[in-house]
Amino acid sequence: MLYGRSARGIMKIKKIFFVIILFLSSIMLSGQQRVYSEQVAFISTLGVNFSTKILSYITYSSEKYPIFKITYNKNTINKKKYLVLCGVHGNEPAPVYAIKDFLLELNSNKVNTSNPQVDFLYIVNPWGFEKNNRYNINNIDVNRDFLTFTTQEAQVIKNNINLSEYECVFDFHEGNTKGYYLYFYSKKYEAIANNIIDLYKVNNVPIENDYIDVKLKTINGKIFVPWYAKMYMKHNKTITTTLWSYDNGIEKSFTIESSKNRSIDERKRIIKEILAYIVNSDF
């Protein structure tokens, strides 16, 4: 009897110890730091399928981050251009890693010059990326700053990206949800959203149906943003990248959300599937 109690006591201590280790690990991961210069180093290795440009610099005291636009299929005969963004929130890493892997794969593939040109804005919020922080150094959510443009990050995009050149905009994000989902703004182009949802389905990943953004609820993995929600966001001065692009005439604007509760490898794989759909489609 004494042995049984002792064994149970030891097991209880082990469980407590394990929980403590998990808790400490989560703290360490949440505060992890990354090196921006190392993450963007691959850009210099990209070959003839690409052209690259430093749009501007984000400068905080002694820290200076170049913001890159990476152009794929620069010699296309197709007149359409798409814009892809990632790293607007610094604590959403899977799109950043997936886009890097995807571009390196495209680097060694033969390009189809009948497909549209695709521009990638790679890591919009470099300080947040390094610190694994949603916000920028001034604790501002860059993805709510596309009305006032108070942040350097939003200003770089406003001053260097001519939205009239683009047919589509795709901004990749991540959330603390059970599954994958997306936002879209025009019922006219819901077919594109449906095709992305189909990619989730064929890859057997969970599609989010429970997430509610203010009063907008996911339905089969999609959140349609109606006119009154757009007005609400304008009133509260919380304009996102894709609402900004939509308001500037790009009806084919989409925010694509992966789930941070899924494995990083799964998230990267699904994002790469969506990227392949984007670069090989003539919307």
N, C-alpha and C positions, 0 to 999 in steps of 0.2 A: 504493500500500500504506500509506504513511504517512497519506494522507488518510482511508483507511478506518478505521485505528486511531483517528485523531483524532476522526472522526465518532462512532465507537462510544464513545469516552471522554466526549464531550459528552453523548451520549444517556444514558450511565450516570449522569453528574452530574445531569442533568435528572430522572431517575427517583428518585435519592436525595433531591433537593430536593423533589420532589412528595411523597414519603413523609414527609419532615420536616414539610411544610405540613399534611398530613393528621393527623399525630400531634399537632401543636400545636393544630390546630382541634378535635380530640377533647378535648384537655385544657381548652380554653376552653369547649366546650359542656358538659363534665361539671361545670365549676365555675360555670356560668351562674347568674345571679340573676334572679329575677322579682319583681314588685311585687304583693303580695297585694291591697292596696287598689285597684289598677287592675283586677285580675282580677275582683274582686267588685263593682265599680262598677255593672255592668249590672243587678244585683239591684234597685236603686232604680227602674229603668225598667220593671219588670214591671207589667202591668196587672191587669184584673179577673179574669183566669183564675187569678190567683195570690194568695197571702198569704205574707208573709215574717216571720220572727221571729229575733232574735238569742238563741240558747240560753244563751250565756255567753261569757266571754272567756278566751283563752289569754294569759297574761301572763308575759313574760320580761324582767326589769329594766324598761327604758323601752319595750319593745315590747309592744303590746297588740293582739291579734287577735280580732275578733268571729267567732263561729262561727254560721253561718246555717243555718236550716231553711227551705227553700222549698217551699211547698205548692201543688201543681197540682190543679185540679179541686176546689176547696174547697167548691163548692156541689153536689157530686154527690148523687144519690139512692141510689147504691150504698153499701152499708155496709162494703165492703172497703177496706182501706188497704194500700199497699205502701211500703216504705222502700228508697231508693237512696242509696248512699254513694260518694264518690270522694275522691281525694287523701289517703288514709290513709298511703300512702307518697309522700313529696314528690317523688321522682324518676320518677314515673309520670304524665306530663302529659296524654296523649291523652284519658283520661276527663274530666279537668277541662275541657279545651277543648271536647270534644264536648258535654258537658252544657250548657255555656254556650250554644253555638250552637243546640242542640236546644231549650232553654227559650226563647230569643229567637224561634225559629220558632213555638213553641206560643203565644207571646205575641200573635201576630197571627192565629192560627187560631181558628175556632169550637170551643168545647169541647163534648165529648159528656158530658153529666152522668149518663149511664147507666153510664159507665166508673168504675172505682174512683178514689179519691183517691191521689195519689202524693206522698210527702214526699222531698225531696232534702236530704241533709246534704252541703253543698258545701264541699269542702276541709277535711277533718278535721284535717290536719297542716299548718297555714299556714306555720310556720317552715320545715319541710322543703320545702314547695312553693317558697318564696322562694329557698332556698339550693340547690334541686335535689338534695336529700339524702333518702335513704330514711327516715332516722331523725328524731327530734325533736331539740331543742337539747341534750338530755341524752344523746344517742346511744342512745336506746331505740327499739326497733321497736314502734310503736304497735299494729301489727296482730298482736302477740304478747302484748298486755297486757290481754286481756279476762278475766283471772282475778284478777290482783292489783290491777289498776286503779291502778298507781303513777303513770301519766302524767296530766297535766292533760287531754290530748286524750281519753283513754279515759274519764276521770271525767266530762267534759262529756256524753258520750253516755249513760253509765250513769245520770247524775243527771237527764237531761232527756228521755230517750226511753223511753216506756212500751211495751215490746215486745208486751204483750198486745193492743195496738191493731192490730197489723199481721198481714196474711195472708202476705206474702212479704217477703224481704229480698234485695237484689242489691247486691253490693259489687264495684266495677270496679277492676281492677288491670292491671299490665303486667309482662311477664317477658322475659328474654333467651332466647327460644325461636325456633324456626323458624316456628311457626304459632300459631294461636289455639286456646284450650281453656277449660275451666271445671271447677270443683269443684261437686259436689252431695252431699247428705247422706242423702236418703231415696229409695230405689228406687220408692216409691209415686208420686213426682212426677218420675220420669225423663223423662216426656214433655215437660216444660218444657225440660229440658236438651237433649233431642233437637231441639226446635223452634229453639233457639238455634244448635245445630250446623247445622241446615238453612239458617239464614240465612248462615252462613259458606259453605256449599256453593253457594247460588244467587249469591253475590257472588264466587265463584271465588277465594277466599283460601285459603291453606294451613291445614290442620287439623293441630294438633300430635299426634304419636303417639310421640315419643321422650322426652318429659320425664318424669323420675322424681323424685317428692317423697318423700324418705326411701326407702320401699319401694313407694309407690303410683305406678303408671305410667299415663300417659294411654292410653286405648283409644278410638279414633275421636274424639279431642278431648275426652274426658271423664275426670275422675278422681272415682270414687265413694269417699267417705270412710267406711269401715266403723267399727263400734263400737270395735274394738281400736286403730285409729288415733286415734280421739277420746280414748280412755283414755291413750294414749301422750302426746298433746298436753297433757292435763290434768296428767299426772305431771310433765312437763317445764315446766309453767306457761307454755305458749305458745299460749294460746287466741286464735283470730282472731275478727274481728267476726261472721262467719257461723257459726262453731261456737258462739259465745256466743248468737246468736239462735236457732240450732237447739236448744241446750240449754234455752232458755227457751220452747220450745214451737212455734217456727216451723219446721216441717218443710220448707217451701218456701224454703230459704235457698241462695243460689248465689253463688259467687265467679267472676267472669268475667274472663278474662285475655287481653289482646291482646299482640301481639308487638312489642317495641321494635326488632326488626330489620326491621320493615316501615315503609313511609313514614308520616309523621304524618298525611297526608291520608287514606290508606287506613284507618288505625286509627280516626280520627275518624268516617269514613263508616260503618264497620262498627258502631261503638259507637252511633251515632245510629240505625242500623237496629234494633239490639237495644232501645234505649230506646223507639222507636216501637212495637215488639212489646209491651213492658211496659205502657205507658200505655194501649194499646188492647185489652188482654186482661183477661178476667174469669176469673182462675185459680181 
